[in-house]
């Protein structure tokens, strides 16, 4: 690569919580693209598994597990005006952290909304309270209390949620260009929602196929993944969730609405890791992915809602459709057989990935005049290793939008609580593109009705291919 761009001079303290694969992958990018000294960075981690990487860059790592009882005492001395709290942890309540940061004058970013331990999987808690919908509503309420001019707190800005929301905006502009719909780049929520409605977008899939392969095959009793095992386990055990479009004719039998909030999404009475959906990516073709809950399924659906008074007149159905690496698929299959008891052995594959694998991560917008349009990143593990140390293809697609979100927050320091959809997609993509491999947009004629009823009759809706009833695998 050419001489790296220094996007800004960071003169304060950067406190990083958590130092797993994403923390270890983003640290060299922070040092590469910010004017910042290693002694300005403080890492707090529940374990010391990343200590060697921290030492490599001359950054202090302190082993401390943040809890409900100690987080304020541990963090308050480290945070002041102008500082930044970068939360890459699990099992630490995100709402508590960004509230503390803002009250101390510090900015904040995380990659997902985390509860305290057990919040995702405690069966004694009602299913609707274990959803990302509930966590998001709590976070938005806390953000309103902080005020619109509080220090910027960027909520859920990794690959997805995060980067994919910027992909959606670019995809909408591409479809408008290619279908002759005249539009300037919208400048607000109403403009983007109106554009999606005019284009006739009914469905948005975050459609991802990961083909990275470990050098050592998965063993029985082992969970293998290309990014956080704990993170995948937690979100896979949450109820499946999806933004619920206005074109949908009937709620699934196991579907439930929420009694308060935006009403932009529903949840299913089953784990996301046992719920499969049909989708399509240009390289993989038709695939079945897991309907794993993610914040973007709710925030994008909410952002792109058009209302008349209190009634939603347009909203797309939005959900993740994730086909992880084959070793992770085997791991999930074994996990479900264990009735969701996580395997004793867990292996995160970063350095031990064979050459040639790709993480094809993008957004599939369906129902418009050109049928289906996929826009996203085709990053290979080989290119990821050339671009940045301590990364595979999957982690780099997360770490570079973490950096981009951090930069954007510093450039927009007093915006209060912000979701990815409210950020400047052009600025984020400008920073991210050099690290994403080929970024492409491709149209396809795939629908979830393709080759259906080849072997048996099915309960499908042939009048509208884009009903969730047709997308779901039963």
Protein Blocks (a to p, Z undefined) as FASTA:
>chain_A
ZZdddfbdcfbdcddehjafklmmmmmmmmmmpccdfklpccddfbfklmmmmmmnopac
ddddddfklmmmmmmmmpcehiacddfbehiafklmmmmmmmnopacddfbdcddehklm
mmkbcfklmpfklmmmmmmmmmmmnopkbccddehiafbgcjkmmmmmmmmmmmmmmnop
acdddfbfklmmmmmmmnopabdcdddddfbdcfbdcdehiacdfbdfklmmmmmmpccd
ddddfkbmbdcfkbccdfedjhlaccddbdfklcccddddfklopadddddddfklmmmm
mmmpccehjbcfbdcdddddddddfklmmmmmmmmmnnopacfbdcddfklpcehiacdd
ddddehianopacddddddfklmmmmpghiafklmmmmmmmmmmmmmmmmmmbgojadfk
lpcfklmmmmmmmmnopadddddfbdfkgophklbccdddfklmkbfklmpcZZ
